[in-house]
């Protein structure tokens, strides 16, 4: 990824980013701890 695009979420990579976030959360907190991610603004538009 070029330095211009670093940190830019696209429809193509947002799912991957969220899956990695979920993996890290489970690793740190265990599977029994509930979590909810609420997407707002542009992120919500990307997934719709």
N, C-alpha and C positions, 0 to 999 in steps of 0.2 A: 504494500500500500504506500503510495507517495505521501510525503509529509503534508501536502495540501489536503489530502483526504483523511488524515489521521483523526480519529474521533468522530467521523461522519457516519451516521447510521443511514442505511438504505433499506428498502423493503427486502432485498436479498440477504443482508447480513443481520437484520434485527432478530430474526428467529434464533440464529446461532448465538448471538450475544445473550439473549434471554436464557437459552439453555445452559450456557456457561455460567451465568449468574446463579441459576437454580442449583447447579452442581456445587458451586462454591458455598452457597448457603447451606445445603445439606451436609457438606463436609464439616463446616464450622458449627452447625447447630443441631445436627441429627435430623432424621426423617420425621420424628414425632412433633417437631415444632412447626406450627402452621405459619404460612407466610402468604402475603397477597401483594401482587405487583399491579399498580394502577397506572396505566399509560394515559397521558394527557397530551394535548396539543398535537404537534407533528407526529409523534410516535403513534398516537392513537389513529391518526389518518393513515399512516403507513400500513398498519396491520388490517385495516378494514378493506 
